[in-house]
Amino acid sequence: MLRTSLLFLIFISFCNNVLSQNIDHYKNVAETESDPTLKMVALDSIISLSFRKDNALFVTKSLEYIELAKKEDQLIGAAKKAINLQHTLTYAMNDPRKAVVVIDGILSHKYKIKDSFLIGSLFNRRGKANYPIDLDAAIKDQTQAIKNYTTKNLKQKGDSYLERGHAHSSLGKFVLANEDYRTAYNIFEEAKDYEYMLYAQQGITTMYSINGFYDKAKTERDKYIDKVEKLGLDHNFSSIYYNQAIDYEIQGKTDEELKYLLKAELELENDNSKQIFVSINSALASYYAREGEFDKAKKHLDNIEQKSNTLLDQYPTNRMFYAEAKATYYQKLEQSDNALSFAIERLNIAKKNGLGEEKRDSYKQVAEIQESLGNYKEAMTLQKSYIAIKDSIFNQSNAFTLAYYQTLYETEKKEKALAERNNAIALLENENSSFKKQVLFLAILAMVSFGVILLFRTQKHLRNNKTLQEKFSQKLLVSQEKERIRISKDLHDGLGQQLLLIKNKLIKSEDNGVKVMVENAIDEIRTISRDLHPFQLQELGITKAIIYALENIDENTNLFISSEIDNIDNLFSPEQEVNVYRIVQESLTNVIKHANAEAIKVSVMKLSKLIVITVKDNGIGFEFSEQYRNMHSLGLKTLSERTKFLDGQMRVQSIKNNGSMLEFQIPIK
C-alpha cells in the first residue's frame, strides 16, 4: 500500500513538472513570436493549461488573447475567451467591473457576429458580472440574452431566466422573480436538466428565506425535498438541510437548527461538494461552541483542517465560515487574543465580498472581543458600524416586507379582474346560443344579471380592500411596537452602557460636575427607553403598569387624577397587553396635549366577558367626526386601529367646551 502511494505521488509530481515546462514553453513562444496566429495559438495553450490552476495567469493571458484577436478582427475567438473569462474575474478575482468592461469591448462590435447564440451568451455573462454591482443592468442584460437565445438553446435560455429571477428577487420585485423562476423551472424540466430545474425551485425558496418569509420558505423547501426524492438526486439533501438550519438559527430556534445541521451532516457522504462540507462543519462547530460543548466543536474544526484545507483558499466564503467558527470557539473559551485574529479575518472577507449580513455579524463579534480585551474605544467604534449596518438591513427588510404584501394585494386585484372578464364572456356566449325569439329577453336578463354580479363584486372588492387595509394597519402597529422595543433596547444596552462606562471613568477622575451631567443623561435615556417600551408590563403586569403610568402623570403634571382599576392580569397575551397599555397611554397623552383639562378620571372595569376602559376629562372637548376626518390627527385613528386589533369597540362622547369621554370595550377570550 505504501509503495502504491509513493508511486502515485511520483506520478503527480511528474505531471506537475511537465505542465510547468509546457507553460514555460508556450510563454516563451507567446513573448517571442511575431506571427499573430502562432502567438494566439501559444496564448490559447497557456489559457487552457492555467484554467482553474493559476487564476492570475489565466486572466492575464486571456486579456492578451482578446486584445490580439480584436486587432486581427477575429471577434468570435475574442467573444469565446471573454465568455470563459467572466466567471474567474467575477468570482475568483472579485473584479466584476473588469468583466463588464471586457464584454463591453466585444459587444460594441456585435454587428460583426452573426451567431445569435454567441451574442446571447455575451449578454448572459455580462448580466452575471453586473449582478453584484448593478441589478437593473443585470436584468436588462438577461432580457437581451433571452431574446437572442433560440429554441435550440433551451438550457442557456433557462439560465438567463434563472439569473433574471435572482436580480428581480434582490430588488424586491417578487411577482417578476416568481414568474422568472417558474419559467426557468419549466424550461429545465423540458430539457430534462433536473439539476438546474431544482436550482430554479431553490431560487423561489431562497427568495422567501433571505427576505424573512420563513414559513413560505419552509413550504417551498418541502416541495423541493419531495421533488429531489422522486428524481433520486440524493446529493442535494445536505445543502437543503443546511439552508433550513440557517433559517432556524436566524429565528432563534436552536433545537431545530441542530436537528437540521445533523441531518445535513448525515447526507454529506452523498454530496461531492467539499464546499458544503466546510459550511456544515463550520456551522456545527459554531453551534457547539455557543453551547459550551468544546470537544464536539473542536472535532468539527479538525474535520475542516484535515479534509478541506485547500478549499479554504479556493473559496472566500469557506474561509469566512471557518474563521467565524474558530473565532466563536476561542471567544467562548475566553481566549480573546486568538478569537480576535479570526474574527478580523472574517470581517475582512465579508467587507471584500460585500456580504451585508456577514459584515453586520462580524462587526458585532469583533466589538465583543475588543471589549473583553479592555479596548473600549475600538469596541465603541465597531459597535457603531454594527448598528449602522443592522439598521440598513432592517430598513431594507421592512421595504421588502411591504413590497411582498403589496404584491399579494396587486395579484389578488388581477385575479379578480380576470374572473370578472371571464364571467362577462360566459354571459355573452350564453346569450348568443339562445333562440332568436328570446334574444331581447335574454339580453335584458343578462344586463340585469351582469349589473347584480358587478354590484356584488364591487361590494366584495370594497370589503376585501377594507380587510386588507385593516390587516396592513394592524401589521404596521405590530411593526411599530417592535421598532420601539428595538430602539429602546439599543438606547438602554448601547448608549446607556457606553454612558455608564464614561461615568465609571469620571468617578475615578473625581470630576463631579461632568459626572452629574452624565447621570442626568443616563436618567434621560432611561426615561426615553421606558416611554418607547413599557418594561413595567414584563416586570409588574398590565394592571400595575397602568397604575404606574397614572402615578407618573399625577407626579409630573398639574392634572387631578382619579382612577378605579380592576385587576386584569393574565387575561391577554403579551402582544394584546401592549395594545391595551398603549390605548390607556395614548388616550391620556391626547388629553394632556389637546384638552386643556384640569382633571382626568380613568376606570378599568372587568366584567364577565368584557373589559371596559373609560377615560373622562373636563377639558374643551371636540367635534368627533371633524377630528376623525382630519388627516393630520392620527391619535383617534391609532386608537381605533388598536381597538380593532383587540376585536373591541371604541365609543367617543364629546361636546365642545364640555369635556370628552373615550370608552373601549374589549372582549376576554
C-alpha positions in Angstrom: 0.0 0.0 0.0 2.8 2.4 0.9 4.7 1.6 -2.4 1.5 2.3 -4.4 1.1 5.7 -2.6 4.7 6.7 -3.3 4.3 5.8 -7.0 1.1 7.9 -7.1 2.9 10.9 -5.6 5.8 10.5 -8.0 3.3 10.4 -10.9 1.6 13.6 -9.7 4.9 15.3 -9.3 6.0 14.3 -12.8 2.7 15.6 -14.3 3.1 18.9 -12.5 6.7 19.3 -13.8 5.6 18.5 -17.3 2.8 21.0 -17.0 5.1 23.7 -15.7 7.6 23.0 -18.5 4.7 23.2 -21.1 3.5 26.6 -19.8 7.1 28.0 -19.8 7.5 26.8 -23.4 4.3 28.5 -24.5 5.1 31.6 -22.6 8.4 31.9 -24.4 6.6 31.4 -27.8 3.9 34.0 -26.9 6.6 36.5 -26.0 8.9 36.0 -28.9 6.6 35.0 -31.8 5.8 37.9 -34.2 3.2 36.0 -36.2 -0.2 36.9 -34.7 -1.7 33.5 -35.5 1.1 31.5 -33.9 1.1 33.9 -30.9 -2.7 33.3 -30.4 -2.1 29.5 -30.5 0.5 29.8 -27.8 -1.7 32.1 -25.7 -4.6 29.7 -26.1 -2.4 26.8 -24.8 -1.4 28.8 -21.7 -5.0 29.7 -21.1 -6.1 26.0 -21.3 -3.2 24.8 -19.0 -3.7 27.6 -16.4 -7.5 27.3 -16.2 -8.5 26.8 -12.5 -4.9 26.2 -11.6 -3.4 29.8 -11.8 -6.1 32.4 -11.9 -3.8 35.4 -12.3 -2.0 33.8 -15.3 -5.3 32.7 -16.8 -6.7 36.2 -16.6 -3.6 37.9 -17.9 -3.2 35.7 -20.9 -7.0 35.7 -21.7 -6.9 39.5 -21.8 -3.8 39.4 -24.1 -5.6 36.9 -26.4 -8.8 39.0 -26.5 -6.9 42.2 -27.5 -4.9 40.4 -30.1 -8.0 38.7 -31.6 -9.8 42.1 -31.8 -6.9 43.6 -33.7 -6.9 40.6 -36.1 -10.7 41.1 -36.5 -11.3 37.6 -35.0 -14.4 38.6 -33.0 -15.7 35.1 -32.5 -12.5 33.9 -30.8 -12.4 37.1 -28.7 -16.0 36.6 -27.7 -15.5 33.0 -26.6 -12.5 33.9 -24.4 -14.4 36.8 -22.9 -17.3 34.5 -22.0 -14.9 32.0 -20.4 -13.1 34.8 -18.5 -16.2 36.3 -16.8 -16.6 33.6 -14.1 -13.0 33.8 -12.9 -12.9 37.6 -12.9 -16.3 38.0 -11.1 -16.0 35.3 -8.5 -12.4 34.1 -8.1 -10.7 37.6 -8.6 -13.7 39.6 -7.2 -13.5 42.0 -10.1 -16.9 42.0 -11.8 -16.4 45.5 -13.2 -13.4 44.4 -15.2 -15.5 41.5 -16.6 -18.2 44.0 -17.7 -15.6 46.2 -19.4 -14.1 43.3 -21.3 -17.5 42.1 -22.6 -18.5 45.7 -23.4 -15.5 45.8 -25.7 -16.8 42.7 -27.6 -20.5 43.8 -27.7 -19.5 47.2 -29.2 -18.7 45.1 -32.4 -21.6 42.7 -32.1 -22.9 43.6 -35.6 -19.9 41.6 -36.9 -21.0 38.5 -35.0 -23.8 36.6 -36.8 -24.1 33.8 -34.2 -27.2 34.6 -32.1 -26.1 32.0 -29.5 -22.8 33.8 -29.0 -24.5 37.2 -28.7 -26.9 35.7 -26.2 -24.0 34.2 -24.2 -22.2 37.6 -24.1 -25.3 39.3 -22.7 -25.8 36.4 -20.2 -22.2 36.7 -18.9 -22.3 40.5 -18.7 -25.6 40.1 -16.7 -23.8 37.8 -14.3 -21.0 40.2 -13.9 -23.4 43.1 -13.4 -25.4 41.2 -10.7 -23.2 42.2 -7.8 -22.8 45.9 -8.9 -25.9 46.9 -10.9 -29.1 44.8 -10.6 -31.1 46.9 -13.1 -28.3 46.4 -15.7 -28.2 42.7 -14.9 -31.9 42.4 -15.6 -31.6 44.3 -19.0 -28.6 42.0 -20.0 -30.5 38.8 -19.2 -33.6 40.1 -21.1 -31.4 40.6 -24.1 -29.9 37.2 -23.7 -33.4 35.6 -23.6 -34.2 37.4 -26.9 -31.1 36.1 -28.6 -31.3 32.5 -27.5 -33.4 30.2 -29.7 -35.4 27.1 -29.0 -32.1 25.2 -29.7 -30.6 26.9 -26.6 -33.1 25.8 -24.0 -30.6 25.3 -21.1 -29.0 28.7 -21.8 -32.3 30.4 -22.0 -33.4 28.8 -18.8 -30.2 30.0 -17.1 -30.9 33.6 -18.2 -34.5 33.4 -16.7 -32.9 32.0 -13.5 -30.4 34.8 -13.3 -33.0 37.4 -14.0 -35.2 35.9 -11.3 -32.3 36.3 -8.8 -31.9 40.0 -9.8 -35.7 40.7 -9.5 -35.8 39.0 -6.1 -32.9 41.1 -4.8 -34.8 44.2 -5.9 -37.9 43.1 -4.0 -39.9 42.5 -7.3 -41.3 39.2 -6.1 -44.0 38.7 -8.8 -41.5 39.1 -11.6 -39.0 37.0 -9.7 -41.5 34.2 -9.2 -42.5 34.3 -12.9 -38.9 34.0 -14.0 -38.2 31.1 -11.6 -41.3 29.2 -12.7 -40.3 29.8 -16.4 -36.8 28.6 -15.7 -38.2 25.5 -13.9 -40.4 24.6 -16.9 -37.6 25.1 -19.4 -35.1 22.9 -17.5 -37.8 20.3 -17.0 -38.5 20.3 -20.7 -34.7 20.0 -21.4 -34.6 17.2 -18.8 -31.8 19.1 -16.9 -33.1 18.2 -13.5 -30.2 19.6 -11.5 -30.9 23.1 -12.9 -34.6 22.6 -12.6 -34.1 22.1 -8.9 -31.9 25.3 -8.8 -34.9 27.2 -10.1 -37.1 25.7 -7.3 -34.3 26.6 -4.8 -34.4 30.2 -6.2 -38.0 30.5 -5.1 -37.1 29.1 -1.7 -34.2 31.4 -1.3 -36.3 34.4 -2.4 -38.6 33.9 0.6 -35.8 32.9 3.0 -33.5 35.9 2.6 -36.4 38.3 2.9 -37.6 36.9 6.2 -40.7 34.9 5.0 -39.5 31.7 6.7 -42.9 29.9 6.7 -43.2 30.4 2.9 -39.6 29.3 2.5 -40.2 26.1 4.5 -43.3 25.3 2.4 -41.2 25.7 -0.9 -38.3 23.8 0.6 -40.6 20.8 1.4 -41.7 20.8 -2.2 -38.1 20.8 -3.2 -37.3 17.8 -1.0 -40.3 15.9 -2.4 -39.0 16.5 -5.9 -35.4 15.5 -5.0 -36.7 12.2 -3.6 -38.7 11.5 -6.7 -35.8 12.2 -9.0 -33.3 10.3 -6.9 -30.9 13.3 -6.6 -29.8 12.5 -3.1 -26.6 14.6 -3.3 -28.8 17.7 -2.9 -30.1 16.9 0.5 -27.1 18.2 2.5 -27.4 21.8 1.1 -31.2 21.7 1.6 -31.0 20.7 5.2 -28.1 23.2 5.8 -30.1 26.1 4.4 -33.1 25.2 6.6 -30.8 25.0 9.6 -29.6 28.6 8.9 -33.2 29.8 8.7 -33.8 28.2 12.1 -30.7 29.9 13.5 -31.9 33.3 12.4 -35.2 32.6 14.0 -33.5 31.6 17.3 -34.9 28.0 17.1 -31.7 26.3 18.3 -33.2 22.8 18.7 -34.4 22.8 15.1 -31.2 24.3 14.0 -29.1 21.4 15.4 -31.6 18.8 14.1 -31.2 20.0 10.5 -27.4 20.5 10.8 -27.1 16.9 11.9 -29.3 15.8 9.0 -27.2 17.8 6.6 -24.0 16.1 8.1 -25.5 12.6 7.6 -26.2 13.4 3.9 -22.6 14.6 3.2 -21.5 11.2 2.1 -23.9 11.5 -0.9 -22.6 15.0 -1.7 -19.5 15.5 -3.8 -19.3 19.2 -2.9 -16.5 19.9 -0.5 -17.7 23.5 -0.2 -20.9 22.4 1.6 -18.7 20.1 3.8 -16.9 23.2 5.1 -20.2 25.1 5.6 -21.8 22.3 7.6 -18.8 21.6 9.8 -18.3 25.3 10.4 -21.9 25.7 11.4 -21.8 22.7 13.8 -18.5 23.9 15.3 -20.1 27.4 16.0 -23.2 25.8 17.4 -21.4 23.5 19.9 -19.0 26.4 20.9 -22.0 28.6 21.7 -23.5 25.7 23.8 -20.2 25.1 25.6 -19.6 21.7 24.1 -16.0 22.4 23.2 -14.9 18.8 22.4 -17.6 18.5 19.8 -16.8 21.9 18.4 -13.1 21.0 18.1 -13.9 17.8 16.3 -15.7 19.7 13.5 -12.9 22.2 13.2 -10.4 19.4 12.9 -12.6 17.8 10.2 -12.2 21.0 8.1 -8.5 21.3 8.7 -7.8 17.7 7.9 -10.0 17.2 4.8 -10.6 20.6 3.2 -7.6 22.8 3.9 -7.0 23.6 0.2 -10.7 24.7 -0.2 -10.3 27.3 2.4 -8.1 29.2 0.0 -10.1 28.4 -3.2 -13.5 29.8 -1.9 -13.6 33.0 0.1 -16.9 32.1 1.8 -15.3 28.8 3.0 -12.5 30.7 4.7 -15.1 33.2 6.2 -17.3 30.4 7.6 -14.2 28.7 9.1 -12.9 31.9 10.6 -16.3 32.6 12.2 -16.3 29.1 13.7 -12.7 29.5 15.1 -13.4 33.0 16.4 -16.6 31.7 18.2 -14.7 28.7 19.6 -11.9 30.8 21.1 -14.3 33.5 22.2 -16.3 31.0 24.2 -13.1 29.6 25.7 -12.2 33.1 26.7 -9.1 33.1 24.6 -9.7 36.6 23.3 -6.4 37.2 21.5 -6.8 34.1 19.4 -10.5 34.9 18.8 -9.7 38.4 17.6 -7.4 37.4 14.8 -10.1 35.0 13.3 -12.9 37.5 13.8 -11.0 40.2 12.0 -10.2 37.8 9.2 -13.9 37.0 8.9 -14.8 40.7 8.8 -12.2 41.5 6.1 -13.6 38.7 3.8 -17.2 39.9 4.4 -16.2 43.5 3.5 -14.2 42.5 0.5 -17.1 40.4 -0.9 -19.8 42.9 0.0 -21.7 40.4 2.3 -24.0 42.7 4.3 -25.3 40.4 7.0 -21.9 38.8 7.5 -20.4 42.3 7.8 -23.0 43.2 10.4 -22.4 40.0 12.5 -18.6 40.3 12.1 -18.6 43.9 13.4 -20.6 42.7 16.4 -18.3 39.8 17.1 -15.1 41.9 16.8 -16.6 44.6 19.1 -17.5 42.0 21.8 -13.9 40.6 21.7 -12.3 44.0 21.8 -14.5 44.9 24.8 -13.4 41.7 26.6 -9.8 42.8 26.0 -10.5 46.2 27.5 -10.2 48.0 24.2 -13.3 50.1 24.8 -12.6 52.8 22.2 -12.2 50.3 19.4 -15.2 48.4 20.7 -17.4 51.5 20.6 -16.3 52.4 17.0 -17.1 48.8 15.9 -20.4 48.9 17.7 -21.4 52.0 15.8 -20.6 50.2 12.5 -22.6 47.2 13.6 -25.6 49.4 14.5 -25.4 51.3 11.1 -25.4 48.1 9.1 -28.1 46.5 11.2 -30.4 49.5 10.7 -29.7 49.5 7.0 -30.6 45.8 6.7 -33.6 46.3 9.0 -34.9 49.1 6.7 -34.4 47.0 3.6 -36.2 44.1 5.2 -39.1 46.3 6.0 -39.2 47.6 2.5 -39.2 44.1 1.1 -42.0 43.1 3.5 -44.2 45.9 2.4 -43.3 45.0 -1.3 -44.3 41.5 -0.6 -47.8 42.4 0.9 -48.3 44.9 -1.9 -47.6 42.1 -4.4 -50.2 39.9 -2.8 -52.7 42.8 -3.0 -51.9 43.5 -6.7 -52.1 39.8 -7.5 -55.5 39.5 -5.9 -56.7 42.5 -7.9 -55.5 41.0 -11.2 -57.2 37.7 -10.4 -60.5 39.3 -9.6 -60.4 41.4 -12.8 -59.7 38.3 -14.8 -62.6 36.5 -13.1 -64.9 39.3 -13.9 -63.9 39.3 -17.5 -64.3 35.6 -17.8 -67.8 35.9 -16.3 -68.7 38.6 -18.8 -67.5 36.4 -21.7 -69.5 33.4 -20.4 -72.7 35.6 -20.2 -72.1 36.7 -23.8 -71.6 33.1 -25.0 -74.9 32.0 -23.3 -76.7 35.0 -24.9 -75.5 34.1 -28.5 -76.7 30.4 -28.1 -80.3 31.4 -27.2 -83.3 31.3 -29.6 -83.9 34.3 -31.7 -87.3 35.0 -30.2 -85.7 35.1 -26.7 -82.8 37.4 -27.7 -84.3 40.6 -26.3 -85.5 38.9 -23.1 -82.2 37.2 -22.5 -80.2 40.4 -23.3 -82.2 42.3 -20.7 -81.8 39.4 -18.2 -78.1 39.3 -19.0 -77.7 43.0 -18.4 -79.5 42.8 -15.1 -77.5 39.8 -14.1 -74.3 41.5 -15.1 -75.3 44.5 -13.1 -76.1 42.4 -10.0 -72.8 40.5 -10.3 -70.9 43.7 -10.8 -72.5 45.2 -7.8 -71.8 42.1 -5.8 -68.2 42.0 -7.0 -67.8 45.7 -6.3 -69.1 45.3 -2.7 -66.9 42.3 -2.2 -63.9 44.1 -3.6 -64.6 47.0 -1.3 -64.9 44.6 1.7 -61.7 42.9 0.7 -59.9 46.3 0.3 -61.1 47.3 3.7 -60.0 44.0 5.2 -56.6 44.3 3.6 -56.2 47.9 4.8 -57.1 46.8 8.4 -54.6 43.9 8.2 -52.0 46.3 6.9 -52.7 48.8 9.7 -52.5 46.0 12.3 -49.2 44.7 10.9 -47.9 48.3 10.9 -48.8 48.7 14.6 -47.0 45.5 15.4 -44.0 46.6 13.3 -44.0 50.0 15.1 -44.1 48.3 18.5 -41.2 46.0 17.5 -39.3 49.0 16.3 -40.0 50.8 19.6 -38.7 47.8 21.5 -35.6 47.7 19.3 -34.8 51.4 19.7 -35.5 51.2 23.4 -33.2 48.2 23.8 -30.5 49.9 21.7 -30.7 53.0 23.8 -30.6 51.0 27.1 -28.0 48.4 26.0 -25.9 50.6 23.6 -25.8 54.3 24.5 -26.8 53.6 28.1 -24.0 51.1 28.6 -21.5 53.5 27.0 -22.5 56.4 29.3 -22.1 54.0 32.3 -18.6 53.3 31.2 -17.9 57.0 30.9 -19.5 57.6 34.3 -17.3 54.9 35.9 -14.2 56.6 34.4 -15.3 60.0 35.7 -15.8 58.6 39.2 -12.1 57.6 39.2 -11.1 61.1 37.9 -13.4 62.7 40.6 -14.8 65.2 38.1 -18.2 65.7 39.9 -19.6 68.4 37.5 -19.3 66.2 34.4 -20.4 63.2 36.5 -23.7 64.9 37.3 -24.2 65.8 33.6 -23.6 62.1 32.7 -26.0 60.9 35.4 -28.7 63.3 34.0 -28.1 61.9 30.5 -28.4 58.4 31.8 -31.7 59.3 33.5 -33.0 60.9 30.3 -32.0 57.8 28.3 -33.9 55.6 30.7 -36.9 57.8 30.6 -37.0 57.7 26.8 -36.4 53.9 26.9 -39.4 53.5 29.3 -41.6 55.7 27.1 -40.7 53.7 24.0 -41.3 50.3 25.5 -43.2 49.8 28.8 -40.9 47.4 30.5 -43.3 47.5 33.5 -45.5 45.1 31.6 -43.0 42.3 32.0 -41.9 43.4 35.5 -45.2 44.4 37.2 -48.0 43.1 34.9 -50.6 45.1 32.9 -52.6 46.3 36.0 -49.7 47.8 37.9 -48.2 49.2 34.6 -51.4 51.2 34.1 -51.4 52.4 37.7 -47.7 53.3 37.4 -48.5 55.4 34.2 -51.2 57.3 36.1 -49.0 57.9 39.1 -46.3 59.2 36.7 -48.7 61.7 35.1 -50.0 62.7 38.6 -46.5 63.5 39.8 -45.3 65.3 36.7 -48.4 67.4 35.7 -50.9 69.7 37.4 -53.8 67.4 36.5 -56.0 65.9 39.2 -56.1 62.2 38.5 -58.7 59.8 39.9 -58.9 56.1 39.0 -60.7 52.8 39.6 -58.6 50.0 38.3 -59.7 46.3 38.4 -57.0 43.6 38.2 -56.8 42.5 34.6 -53.5 40.5 34.8 -53.3 37.3 32.8 -56.4 38.0 30.7 -54.5 38.9 27.5 -51.5 37.7 25.5 -48.3 39.8 25.8 -49.0 41.4 22.4 -52.5 42.2 23.4 -51.4 43.7 26.8 -49.1 46.1 24.9 -52.0 47.3 22.9 -54.3 47.7 26.0 -51.5 49.7 27.7 -51.0 51.8 24.6 -54.7 52.6 24.4 -54.6 54.0 28.0 -51.3 55.7 27.4 -52.3 57.4 24.1 -55.7 58.4 25.5 -54.0 60.2 28.4 -51.5 61.8 26.0 -54.3 63.2 23.9 -55.9 64.7 26.9 -52.6 66.3 28.1 -51.8 67.7 24.7 -55.1 68.9 23.4 -57.9 69.0 26.1 -56.7 71.9 28.4 -58.3 69.8 31.2 -57.9 70.2 34.9 -59.0 66.7 35.9 -59.0 63.2 34.4 -60.9 60.1 35.6 -59.7 56.7 34.4 -61.6 53.4 35.1 -60.7 49.8 34.1 -63.7 47.5 34.8 -63.5 43.7 34.5 -66.9 42.2 33.6 -67.7 38.6 33.0 -66.7 38.5 29.3 -65.6 42.1 28.8 -63.0 44.7 29.9 -64.3 48.3 29.8 -61.8 51.1 29.8 -63.1 54.7 30.3 -61.1 57.9 30.1 -63.0 61.1 31.0 -61.8 64.7 31.2 -63.3 68.2 31.9 -61.4 69.9 29.0 -62.5 71.9 26.0 -63.9 68.9 24.1 -64.0 68.4 20.3 -66.3 67.5 17.3 -65.6 63.8 16.8 -66.4 63.4 13.1 -64.5 66.5 12.2 -61.5 65.5 14.3 -61.5 61.9 12.9 -61.5 63.0 9.3 -58.6 65.4 9.9 -55.7 63.7 8.1 -53.2 65.4 10.5 -54.9 63.9 13.5 -53.6 60.4 13.9 -54.5 60.0 17.6 -58.1 58.8 17.2 -57.2 56.7 14.1 -54.5 54.9 16.0 -56.8 54.3 19.0 -59.4 52.9 16.6 -56.9 50.6 14.9 -55.6 49.3 18.3 -59.2 48.6 19.4 -59.9 46.7 16.2 -56.6 44.7 16.7 -58.2 43.5 20.0 -61.6 42.8 18.3 -63.1 45.5 20.6 -65.3 48.6 20.1 -64.4 52.2 20.7 -67.1 54.8 21.7 -66.5 58.6 21.8 -68.6 61.2 23.5 -67.5 64.8 23.3 -69.1 68.3 23.2 -67.1 71.4 22.6 -66.3 73.3 25.8 -67.9 70.5 27.8 -65.3 67.7 28.2 -65.0 64.4 26.5 -65.2 60.6 27.2 -63.4 57.7 25.5 -64.8 54.2 26.1 -63.2 51.0 24.9 -65.0 47.6 25.2 -62.5 44.7 24.8 -63.7 41.1 24.8 -62.0 38.5 27.0 -61.3 35.3 25.0 
